[in-house]
Amino acid sequence: MTTTTPAERTDAVLVRAPGPQELHPTRTRRRHRTLELSLAVAVPLVLVLLWQLAAAESWIDDRVYPAPSTILADGWDRAADGDLWPDVWATLKRVLAGYAIGTVTGYLLGLLMGSVPLIRAALEPLLDALYVVPKLALLPVFLNMFGLGEGPQIALVAATVFFFVWISTMAAVLSVPAGHRDAGQVFGASPWQMFRHVLLPASLPAVLVGARIAAGVAVLVIVASEQIAAANGLGHLIFDARALFQNDVMFVGIVCVAVLGVVFSELVRLAGRLLTPWAPRDRGRGQS
């Protein structure tokens, strides 16, 4: 029989000393958030400074790629004169209207198709076929349906958002574990109670992730659409300025689109966190 001495047993034990995360969790989380925020600010700032330096040293043609300081000054002047806000508002109202329509219809149909197999079997092939069609290819159809004006723009955004929300909602409902549904049935939950207490809490985090992605895509689509069939808006501003060789104005429009997309996506993210405090974050930042 082989025996192990107390000393030998002690040597065989793996001892892990507590690290900073265990000893000072609050301080560690704060340090991680500070580092992440610093990187998020430093990287674009460095790129902008390099761009400014390249324009100042004539490494690039500042007539084609104006310096950031020139873009900022021109944007400030246009905003102060009131020339910029009509285009911003035109794009924003189209995005908001189309996003609202697409989100509501996509969520309701996704919920219905995720819950009723026969409806899913009937509609999924058709919607899959429409999903792969580039949404800008539908703009002539919407122009025929609604004519010139706001209708085609809003319809295009709504169609784009619809597919993102529909897919994420249907997939989220289908992925609700069977054990959750069984538990609701065991407790005698009605269809409304099953939806309210089982399907909705389990699927909503994934649905809101799809809605946030759709928010960014909606801004991209409306900019392309405004180039083709609009007399105002940021997309019209960008491409009209390019045609007139006003590259500083073009970049002002691009910056406005970027800011609008980021703000809109972050507002949807914030709404998601408020509506689903139980869900994990959907961004790979500090989780501890």
C-alpha positions in Angstrom: 0.0 0.0 0.0 1.3 3.4 -0.9 0.9 6.1 1.6 1.1 9.7 1.2 2.6 11.8 3.9 1.0 15.1 4.9 3.8 17.0 3.4 3.4 15.1 0.1 -0.3 15.8 0.1 0.3 19.5 0.7 2.7 19.6 -2.2 0.0 18.1 -4.5 -2.5 20.8 -3.7 -2.9 23.5 -6.3 -3.1 26.8 -4.5 -4.3 29.9 -6.4 -3.7 33.2 -4.7 -6.5 35.8 -5.2 -5.7 38.3 -7.9 -6.7 42.0 -8.2 -10.1 41.1 -9.6 -11.0 39.1 -6.5 -9.3 41.5 -4.0 -10.5 44.7 -5.5 -13.4 44.0 -7.9 -14.7 47.6 -8.0 -11.3 49.1 -8.7 -10.6 46.5 -11.4 -13.8 47.1 -13.2 -13.2 50.9 -13.1 -9.7 50.4 -14.4 -11.0 48.2 -17.3 -13.7 50.7 -18.2 -11.2 53.6 -18.2 -8.9 51.6 -20.5 -11.6 50.7 -22.9 -12.9 54.3 -23.0 -9.4 55.6 -23.5 -8.8 53.3 -26.5 -12.2 54.1 -28.0 -11.3 57.8 -27.9 -7.6 57.5 -28.7 -7.8 55.4 -31.9 -10.1 57.8 -33.9 -8.4 60.8 -32.5 -5.0 59.6 -33.7 -6.4 58.9 -37.1 -7.9 62.4 -37.3 -4.6 63.9 -36.2 -2.8 61.9 -38.9 -5.3 63.1 -41.5 -4.8 66.7 -40.4 -1.0 66.3 -40.5 -1.2 64.7 -44.0 -3.3 67.6 -45.3 -1.0 70.2 -43.7 2.2 68.6 -45.1 0.6 68.1 -48.5 1.0 64.4 -48.3 -2.6 64.3 -49.7 -4.5 66.7 -51.9 -6.5 68.8 -49.5 -8.8 69.8 -52.4 -10.0 66.2 -52.6 -9.5 65.3 -48.9 -10.0 68.4 -46.9 -8.3 68.6 -43.5 -10.5 67.8 -40.5 -10.2 71.4 -39.3 -11.6 72.6 -42.7 -14.5 70.1 -42.5 -15.3 71.2 -38.9 -15.2 74.9 -39.7 -17.5 74.4 -42.8 -19.9 72.2 -40.8 -20.0 74.8 -38.0 -20.7 77.6 -40.5 -23.5 75.6 -42.3 -25.1 74.7 -38.9 -24.9 78.3 -37.7 -26.4 79.6 -40.9 -29.2 77.0 -40.7 -28.3 75.3 -44.0 -27.5 71.9 -42.5 -30.5 71.3 -40.3 -33.1 70.8 -43.0 -31.1 68.0 -44.5 -30.5 66.4 -41.1 -34.2 66.6 -40.2 -35.3 65.2 -43.6 -33.1 62.2 -43.2 -34.0 61.7 -39.5 -37.8 61.8 -40.0 -37.5 59.2 -42.8 -35.4 56.9 -40.7 -37.7 57.2 -37.7 -40.9 56.6 -39.6 -39.5 53.7 -41.6 -37.8 52.2 -38.5 -41.0 52.3 -36.5 -43.1 50.6 -39.2 -40.5 48.0 -40.0 -39.8 47.2 -36.3 -43.5 46.7 -35.4 -44.4 44.6 -38.5 -41.2 42.6 -38.2 -41.7 41.9 -34.6 -45.3 40.9 -34.9 -44.7 38.6 -37.9 -41.6 37.1 -36.3 -43.4 36.4 -33.1 -46.3 34.8 -35.1 -44.1 32.7 -37.3 -41.9 31.6 -34.4 -45.0 30.5 -32.4 -47.1 28.9 -35.1 -45.4 26.2 -37.3 -48.0 26.3 -40.1 -47.6 30.0 -40.6 -43.9 29.6 -40.6 -44.0 26.9 -43.2 -46.3 29.0 -45.4 -44.4 32.3 -45.3 -40.8 31.5 -44.6 -39.8 30.5 -48.2 -41.4 33.6 -49.6 -39.7 35.9 -47.1 -36.4 34.2 -47.5 -36.5 34.8 -51.3 -37.4 38.5 -50.7 -34.7 38.9 -48.1 -31.8 38.2 -50.5 -33.0 40.9 -52.9 -30.9 44.1 -52.5 -33.3 46.5 -50.8 -32.3 49.4 -53.2 -33.6 47.2 -56.0 -37.0 47.7 -54.5 -36.9 51.5 -54.7 -38.3 51.6 -58.3 -41.1 49.4 -57.1 -41.9 51.8 -54.2 -41.6 54.7 -56.6 -44.3 53.1 -58.8 -46.4 52.4 -55.7 -46.1 55.7 -53.9 -44.8 58.1 -56.5 -42.3 60.8 -55.7 -42.1 62.2 -52.2 -41.6 60.7 -48.7 -43.4 57.4 -49.4 -40.7 55.5 -51.3 -38.0 56.6 -48.8 -40.0 55.5 -45.8 -41.1 52.3 -47.4 -37.5 51.4 -48.3 -36.3 51.9 -44.7 -39.3 50.0 -43.4 -38.6 47.0 -45.7 -34.9 46.9 -44.7 -35.7 47.1 -41.0 -38.5 44.6 -41.3 -36.2 41.7 -42.4 -33.7 42.3 -39.7 -36.3 42.4 -36.9 -38.3 39.5 -38.4 -35.4 37.2 -38.6 -34.1 38.0 -35.1 -37.5 37.7 -33.6 -38.4 34.4 -35.2 -35.0 32.9 -34.3 -35.3 34.2 -30.7 -38.7 32.7 -30.2 -37.6 29.3 -31.8 -34.6 29.2 -29.5 -36.5 29.5 -26.3 -35.6 26.3 -24.4 -38.4 23.7 -24.4 -38.0 23.4 -20.6 -39.2 27.0 -20.3 -42.4 26.2 -22.3 -42.9 23.0 -20.4 -42.7 24.8 -17.1 -45.4 27.2 -18.3 -47.6 24.4 -19.3 -47.2 22.6 -16.0 -48.3 25.7 -14.2 -51.3 26.0 -16.4 -50.3 29.2 -18.2 -52.8 30.6 -20.7 -51.5 31.6 -24.2 -51.2 35.2 -23.0 -49.4 34.2 -19.8 -47.1 32.0 -21.8 -46.2 34.9 -24.0 -45.9 37.4 -21.2 -43.9 35.4 -18.7 -42.0 32.9 -20.9 -41.6 33.8 -24.6 -41.2 37.6 -24.2 -38.6 37.7 -21.5 -36.6 34.8 -23.1 -36.6 36.2 -26.6 -36.6 40.0 -26.1 -32.8 40.4 -25.6 -32.0 38.8 -29.0 -34.8 40.8 -30.6 -33.4 44.0 -29.4 -29.9 43.1 -30.7 -31.5 42.7 -34.2 -33.3 46.0 -33.7 -30.0 47.8 -32.9 -28.3 46.4 -36.0 -31.4 47.4 -38.1 -31.0 51.0 -36.7 -27.5 51.3 -38.3 -28.5 49.7 -41.5 -31.6 52.0 -41.8 -29.3 55.0 -41.9 -27.1 53.4 -44.5 -30.1 52.6 -46.8 -31.7 56.0 -46.5 -28.4 57.8 -47.5 -28.2 55.7 -50.7 -31.9 56.1 -51.4 -31.7 59.9 -51.0 -29.0 60.0 -53.7 -31.4 58.5 -56.2 -34.9 59.8 -55.4 -34.8 62.8 -53.0 -34.4 66.5 -53.3 -33.1 66.9 -49.7 -31.5 64.9 -46.9 -28.0 64.0 -46.0 -27.6 61.5 -48.8 -28.7 64.2 -51.3 -26.3 66.6 -49.7 -23.3 64.2 -50.0 -23.8 63.3 -53.6 -24.8 66.7 -54.8 -21.7 68.2 -53.1 -19.6 65.6 -54.8 -21.1 66.5 -58.2 -20.2 70.1 -57.6 -16.7 69.3 -56.3 -17.5 70.7 -52.9 -15.6 68.0 -51.1 -15.6 69.8 -47.7 -19.5 69.8 -47.8 -19.4 66.2 -48.9 -17.4 65.2 -45.8 -19.7 67.3 -43.6 -22.6 65.2 -44.7 -20.6 62.0 -44.2 -19.7 63.0 -40.6 -23.4 63.9 -39.9 -24.4 60.4 -41.2 -21.8 58.8 -39.0 -23.0 60.7 -35.9 -26.6 60.1 -36.7 -26.0 56.3 -37.1 -24.0 56.0 -33.9 -26.5 58.0 -31.8 -29.5 56.2 -33.1 -27.9 52.8 -32.5 -26.8 53.7 -29.0 -30.3 54.9 -28.2 -31.7 51.6 -29.3 -29.0 49.9 -27.2 -29.9 52.0 -24.2 -33.6 51.2 -24.6 -32.7 47.5 -24.8 -30.8 47.7 -21.5 -33.7 49.4 -19.8 -36.2 46.9 -21.1 -34.1 43.8 -20.4 -32.0 44.4 -17.3 -31.6 40.7 -16.9 -29.9 40.2 -20.2 -26.1 40.2 -20.7 -24.5 43.0 -22.6 -24.3 42.5 -26.3 -20.9 44.2 -26.6 -17.6 42.6 -25.7 -16.6 45.2 -23.1 -15.9 44.5 -19.5 -18.4 42.1 -18.2 -17.1 41.7 -14.7 
